[in-house]
């Protein structure tokens, strides 16, 4: 579906936009594990402003579909009050996980919260999550693996992103 060169070019453009939008600020990038680790690593290499990095791990998937139940596994251990937060996601599809993360982060009274997602499936949304400020690619409502995305734990190490037929 997407070759690494395409991903790399789009990630560079997202980095340029984030550098401009957060000039003279020190944002906190929060990567959503496990899926965002490759995208987050490549994105951060494009960021040349001062910033901090943190991670949160949540899970709602079993096999190839969302269970609808969000389970927070690892929380944040940083003070978010008054901070500019950028949530970095690998993919936004149902929006349930992202809504949970946004609701959790907003309880800590940050100055701002924005979302940067490599992939976005607008036809799969099941909840209103507001504007996603930074989107790498809009894709159809198909199951994908590679570049951090998995199927039952497999495929994260693939350099490109692939459609999965009949998972």
C-alpha positions in Angstrom: 0.0 0.0 0.0 2.8 2.5 1.0 6.5 2.1 0.3 9.0 3.3 2.8 10.2 6.1 0.5 6.7 7.6 0.5 6.5 7.3 4.3 9.9 8.9 4.7 8.9 11.9 2.5 5.6 12.4 4.2 7.3 12.2 7.6 9.8 14.8 6.6 6.9 17.2 5.6 5.1 16.5 8.9 8.3 17.3 10.7 8.8 20.6 8.8 5.2 21.6 9.7 5.6 20.7 13.4 8.9 22.7 13.5 7.1 25.7 12.2 4.0 25.3 14.3 5.9 24.8 17.6 8.7 27.3 17.0 9.7 28.9 20.3 7.9 26.2 22.2 9.1 23.0 23.8 6.4 20.4 23.0 6.1 17.0 24.5 5.7 14.2 21.9 3.8 11.3 23.4 4.1 8.1 21.3 1.4 5.5 21.5 3.1 2.1 21.9 3.6 -0.3 20.3 2.6 0.7 16.8 4.0 4.2 16.7 7.6 3.4 17.6 9.0 3.4 14.0 7.0 6.4 12.9 7.9 8.3 16.2 11.6 7.5 15.7 11.6 8.8 12.1 9.4 11.8 13.0 11.6 12.9 15.9 14.7 12.8 13.6 12.9 15.5 11.6 12.3 17.7 14.6 14.9 20.4 15.1 13.2 22.4 17.9 13.6 21.7 21.6 11.2 18.9 22.6 10.7 16.1 25.0 9.5 12.6 24.4 7.2 10.3 26.4 5.2 7.2 25.7 1.9 5.7 26.7 0.8 2.1 25.9 -2.9 1.3 25.4 -4.5 -1.7 23.7 -7.9 -2.3 22.2 -7.1 -4.8 19.4 -7.4 -8.5 19.3 -6.5 -10.0 16.0 -7.6 -7.7 13.2 -10.4 -5.8 14.9 -10.9 -3.5 17.9 -12.4 -5.0 21.0 -13.9 -1.6 21.9 -12.4 -1.9 25.4 -9.4 0.3 26.1 -6.9 -1.0 28.5 -4.2 1.4 29.7 -1.0 -0.6 30.3 1.6 2.1 30.8 0.7 5.6 31.9 2.6 8.8 31.7 5.0 9.8 34.4 5.5 13.4 33.3 3.8 16.6 34.4 1.6 17.7 31.5 0.1 20.8 33.1 0.7 23.9 30.9 2.6 21.8 28.3 2.1 21.6 24.5 1.3 18.0 23.8 1.6 16.2 20.5 0.1 12.6 20.6 1.9 10.5 18.0 -0.2 7.6 16.6 0.5 5.0 14.0 -3.1 4.8 12.9 -6.5 6.2 13.8 -9.3 4.1 12.7 -12.3 3.6 15.1 -11.0 6.6 17.2 -11.8 4.8 20.5 -8.2 4.5 21.6 -7.4 8.1 20.6 -10.5 9.4 22.4 -9.4 7.6 25.6 -5.9 9.0 25.3 -7.1 12.6 24.6 -9.6 12.4 27.6 -6.8 11.1 29.9 -4.3 13.8 28.7 -6.7 16.7 29.0 -7.3 15.9 32.7 -3.8 17.0 33.3 -4.5 20.6 32.0 -2.0 20.9 29.1 -1.7 24.2 27.3 -2.6 22.4 24.0 -3.1 19.0 22.6 -2.7 18.0 19.0 -2.5 14.6 17.2 0.0 13.5 14.6 -1.0 10.2 13.0 0.8 8.4 10.2 -2.4 6.8 9.0 -6.1 7.8 9.2 -9.1 5.7 8.2 -12.0 8.2 8.1 -14.5 5.6 7.1 -13.8 3.5 10.2 -14.4 6.2 12.8 -16.9 5.2 15.5 -16.6 8.3 17.8 -16.1 12.0 17.3 -12.5 12.9 18.1 -12.3 16.4 16.7 -9.6 17.5 14.3 -6.4 15.5 13.8 -3.9 18.2 13.1 -1.2 16.2 11.3 -2.1 13.3 9.1 0.5 11.4 7.0 -2.0 9.4 4.8 -5.7 8.8 4.6 -6.3 5.2 3.7 -9.4 3.1 3.0 -10.9 1.0 5.7 -8.6 -2.0 5.2 -6.4 -3.9 7.6 -2.7 -3.0 7.2 0.6 -4.2 8.6 4.2 -3.1 8.5 6.2 -0.1 9.7 5.1 -0.7 13.3 1.6 -2.0 12.6 1.0 -5.6 13.4 -1.3 -8.6 13.0 -1.3 -10.6 16.3 2.2 -9.2 17.0 3.7 -10.0 13.6 4.7 -7.6 10.8 5.8 -4.6 12.8 9.3 -5.0 11.4 8.3 -4.7 7.7 9.7 -1.6 6.1 6.7 -0.9 3.9 2.9 -0.9 4.8 0.8 -3.7 3.3 -2.9 -4.5 2.9 -3.8 -7.7 4.6 -6.3 -9.8 2.7 -8.5 -12.1 4.8 -6.5 -11.9 8.1 
